[in-house]
Amino acid sequence: MNTNLPPTPTEPTSSFCPNLSVAHSPRTSRIPHPVSRILRIAVLGSGSGTNCQSIIDAIAAGSLNATLVGVITDVQDAGILARAKHHSIPARHIPVPNSKTRLDGDPEQEYIHQLADWQTDYVVLAGFMRIIKPAMLAAFPNRILNIHPSLLPAFPGIAAWKQALAYGVKVAGCTVHLVDAGTDTGPILVQRTVPVLDDDTPESLHARIQQQEHIAYPEALQRLAAARGELWAAS
């Protein structure tokens, strides 16, 4: 067990990595659209959509200065579709029959075209269970966000909360980061921590991390939205 661990916090904490210059690279020619004053985000998801719901709620509450322009899922009966439709948000099921784990080929191009039609500024991965491939990364360079249930760079990959518990850490958490060609290696935007309790199970720790995910994603997006507002004010 690593004995050089940070002290266990009594409450969840958050950190923000302020260097967002990577998030404002020039627009790719494949996805032309004007820079809007309000951040335009689209969500890709494969599951129930709880992180998407946290974004919807933050926009409704006025704590996130953005508009959710659309939702795409690769799962026909995913709960995220129902959430989007309940809030009158455009939503599409675009199947990916050529692979169980990747988004590439013709389906990838359809995703890119739909996101372009929505004039998407940032693509938000919320439980999207597919690997993002080069064409999507090139279409939205430094404009794809993911949330991971660990304090990266620790415990990348699947079931990170199980990895953390097995390792014996005293602090776990979640990370919002930009997506690059690696596995959970992109620049970090926001992290939130939770204590690991002596009687934690994988399920209880995961549930506590998910609670912080629902705070961290809107927080990271609002940081990007605030940076967008500052650019408009300076122009």
C-alpha positions as CSV (number, residue, x, y, z in Angstrom):
1,M,0.0,0.0,0.0
2,N,1.2,3.5,-0.8
3,T,1.9,5.3,2.5
4,N,2.5,8.7,0.9
5,L,-1.2,9.4,0.3
6,P,-3.0,12.8,0.9
7,P,-5.0,13.1,4.1
8,T,-8.5,11.9,4.0
9,P,-10.9,14.8,3.5
10,T,-13.9,15.2,5.8
11,E,-15.9,16.5,2.9
12,P,-15.7,16.1,-0.9
13,T,-13.3,18.7,-2.4
14,S,-12.8,20.0,-5.9
15,S,-9.8,21.1,-7.9
16,F,-9.6,22.9,-11.2
17,C,-6.7,22.9,-13.6
18,P,-6.7,26.4,-14.9
19,N,-4.7,26.0,-18.1
20,L,-7.6,25.8,-20.6
21,S,-5.6,27.1,-23.6
22,V,-5.8,23.6,-25.1
23,A,-9.6,23.8,-25.1
24,H,-9.5,26.8,-27.5
25,S,-7.6,25.4,-30.5
26,P,-8.6,26.6,-34.0
27,R,-11.8,25.1,-35.4
28,T,-11.2,22.2,-37.8
29,S,-12.3,23.0,-41.3
30,R,-14.5,19.9,-41.3
31,I,-16.8,21.4,-38.7
32,P,-17.3,25.0,-39.6
33,H,-19.5,27.0,-37.3
34,P,-19.4,30.5,-35.7
35,V,-18.3,30.8,-32.1
36,S,-21.6,31.5,-30.2
37,R,-21.8,33.5,-27.0
38,I,-23.6,30.7,-25.2
39,L,-21.7,27.4,-25.1
40,R,-23.4,24.8,-27.3
41,I,-22.9,21.2,-26.0
42,A,-24.0,17.8,-27.2
43,V,-24.0,14.7,-25.1
44,L,-23.1,11.1,-26.2
45,G,-24.3,8.4,-23.8
46,S,-25.1,4.7,-23.7
47,G,-26.9,4.4,-20.3
48,S,-29.4,5.9,-18.0
49,G,-28.1,9.4,-18.4
50,T,-27.6,10.6,-14.8
51,N,-24.6,12.7,-15.8
52,C,-26.6,14.2,-18.6
53,Q,-29.4,14.9,-16.2
54,S,-27.0,16.8,-14.0
55,I,-26.1,19.0,-16.9
56,I,-29.8,19.6,-17.8
57,D,-30.5,20.5,-14.2
58,A,-27.5,22.9,-14.0
59,I,-28.6,24.7,-17.1
60,A,-32.2,25.0,-15.8
61,A,-30.9,26.3,-12.5
62,G,-28.8,29.0,-14.2
63,S,-25.5,27.7,-12.8
64,L,-24.3,26.5,-16.3
65,N,-24.4,29.1,-19.0
66,A,-24.9,26.7,-21.9
67,T,-27.5,25.1,-24.1
68,L,-27.8,21.4,-24.6
69,V,-28.3,21.1,-28.4
70,G,-28.8,17.4,-28.6
71,V,-28.2,13.9,-27.3
72,I,-27.0,10.8,-29.3
73,T,-26.9,7.3,-28.1
74,D,-25.7,4.0,-29.5
75,V,-28.2,2.0,-27.5
76,Q,-31.8,2.0,-28.8
77,D,-33.6,1.8,-25.4
78,A,-31.0,3.8,-23.4
79,G,-32.5,5.8,-20.5
80,I,-30.7,8.9,-21.7
81,L,-33.1,9.1,-24.7
82,A,-36.1,9.3,-22.4
83,R,-34.5,12.0,-20.3
84,A,-33.7,14.1,-23.4
85,K,-37.2,13.7,-24.8
86,H,-38.8,14.6,-21.4
87,H,-36.9,18.0,-21.6
88,S,-37.6,18.5,-25.3
89,I,-34.0,18.1,-26.2
90,P,-33.3,16.7,-29.7
91,A,-32.2,13.1,-29.4
92,R,-31.2,10.4,-31.8
93,H,-30.3,6.7,-31.7
94,I,-27.5,6.1,-34.1
95,P,-26.5,2.4,-34.0
96,V,-22.9,1.2,-34.4
97,P,-23.3,-2.3,-35.8
98,N,-19.7,-2.7,-37.0
99,S,-18.1,-2.8,-33.6
100,K,-19.0,-3.4,-29.9
101,T,-16.3,-1.2,-28.5
102,R,-15.4,1.5,-31.0
103,L,-17.0,4.4,-32.8
104,D,-15.6,4.4,-36.3
105,G,-16.4,3.9,-40.0
106,D,-19.7,5.1,-41.4
107,P,-21.5,5.4,-38.0
108,E,-18.7,7.7,-36.8
109,Q,-19.2,9.9,-39.8
110,E,-23.0,10.0,-39.1
111,Y,-22.2,11.1,-35.5
112,I,-19.8,13.8,-36.8
113,H,-22.4,15.1,-39.3
114,Q,-25.2,15.3,-36.7
115,L,-23.0,17.1,-34.2
116,A,-22.0,19.5,-36.9
117,D,-25.6,20.1,-37.9
118,W,-26.3,21.0,-34.2
119,Q,-23.3,23.5,-34.4
120,T,-21.7,21.8,-31.4
121,D,-19.0,23.6,-29.5
122,Y,-18.1,20.7,-27.1
123,V,-19.0,17.0,-27.2
124,V,-19.7,15.6,-23.7
125,L,-19.2,11.8,-23.2
126,A,-21.6,10.8,-20.4
127,G,-21.4,7.0,-20.0
128,F,-20.7,6.5,-23.7
129,M,-19.2,3.0,-23.8
130,R,-17.2,3.3,-27.0
131,I,-13.6,4.3,-27.8
132,I,-13.4,7.6,-29.7
133,K,-11.3,7.2,-32.8
134,P,-9.1,9.6,-34.9
135,A,-11.8,11.0,-37.2
136,M,-14.0,12.2,-34.3
137,L,-10.9,13.6,-32.5
138,A,-9.9,15.5,-35.7
139,A,-13.4,16.9,-36.2
140,F,-13.5,18.2,-32.6
141,P,-9.9,18.8,-31.6
142,N,-9.6,19.5,-27.8
143,R,-13.4,19.8,-27.7
144,I,-14.5,16.4,-26.4
145,L,-14.9,15.9,-22.7
146,N,-15.0,12.7,-20.6
147,I,-15.6,12.0,-17.0
148,H,-13.7,9.2,-15.3
149,P,-14.3,7.7,-11.8
150,S,-10.8,8.1,-10.4
151,L,-8.3,10.8,-9.7
152,L,-6.4,10.5,-12.9
153,P,-3.6,9.7,-13.7
154,A,-4.3,7.0,-11.1
155,F,-6.5,4.0,-12.1
156,P,-7.3,4.6,-15.8
157,G,-9.4,2.1,-17.7
158,I,-12.4,0.1,-16.6
159,A,-13.9,-0.2,-13.1
160,A,-11.6,2.4,-11.6
161,W,-13.4,2.4,-8.3
162,K,-12.6,-1.3,-7.9
163,Q,-9.0,-0.6,-8.7
164,A,-8.8,2.1,-6.1
165,L,-10.4,0.0,-3.4
166,A,-8.2,-3.0,-4.2
167,Y,-5.1,-0.8,-4.0
168,G,-6.0,0.5,-0.6
169,V,-6.1,4.3,-1.3
170,K,-7.8,6.5,1.3
171,V,-9.0,9.1,-1.2
172,A,-10.8,8.5,-4.4
173,G,-12.8,10.7,-6.7
174,C,-13.5,11.6,-10.3
175,T,-11.9,13.6,-13.1
176,V,-13.3,15.6,-16.0
177,H,-10.7,15.7,-18.8
178,L,-10.3,16.4,-22.5
179,V,-10.2,13.4,-24.7
180,D,-7.1,12.6,-26.7
181,A,-5.9,9.4,-28.5
182,G,-4.8,7.7,-25.3
183,T,-6.8,6.0,-22.6
184,D,-7.9,8.6,-20.0
185,T,-4.7,10.6,-20.7
186,G,-6.1,14.0,-21.9
187,P,-5.6,17.3,-20.0
188,I,-7.5,17.5,-16.7
189,L,-10.1,20.1,-16.2
190,V,-11.7,19.4,-12.8
191,Q,-11.3,16.8,-10.1
192,R,-13.4,16.1,-7.1
193,T,-12.4,13.8,-4.2
194,V,-14.2,11.5,-1.8
195,P,-12.9,9.6,1.2
196,V,-12.6,5.9,1.0
197,L,-14.2,4.5,4.1
198,D,-13.1,1.4,6.0
199,D,-16.3,-0.5,5.3
200,D,-16.6,0.6,1.7
201,T,-17.7,-1.9,-0.9
202,P,-17.1,-1.3,-4.6
203,E,-20.8,-0.4,-4.9
204,S,-20.8,2.1,-2.0
205,L,-17.6,3.8,-3.2
206,H,-18.9,4.0,-6.8
207,A,-22.2,5.5,-5.6
208,R,-20.3,8.2,-3.7
209,I,-18.0,9.0,-6.6
210,Q,-21.1,9.3,-8.9
211,Q,-22.5,11.9,-6.6
212,Q,-19.4,14.0,-7.2
213,E,-19.5,13.3,-11.0
214,H,-22.9,15.1,-11.0
215,I,-21.2,18.2,-9.6
216,A,-17.9,18.0,-11.5
217,Y,-19.3,17.8,-15.0
218,P,-21.4,21.0,-14.8
219,E,-18.5,22.7,-13.0
220,A,-16.1,21.9,-15.8
221,L,-18.5,23.0,-18.5
222,Q,-19.2,26.3,-16.6
223,R,-15.5,27.0,-16.5
224,L,-15.4,26.6,-20.3
225,A,-18.5,28.8,-20.6
226,A,-17.0,31.5,-18.4
227,A,-13.8,31.4,-20.6
228,R,-16.1,31.8,-23.6
229,G,-17.8,34.8,-22.0
230,E,-14.5,36.4,-21.3
231,L,-13.5,36.1,-24.9
232,W,-16.7,37.8,-26.0
233,A,-16.3,40.6,-23.4
234,A,-12.7,41.2,-24.7
235,S,-13.8,41.3,-28.4
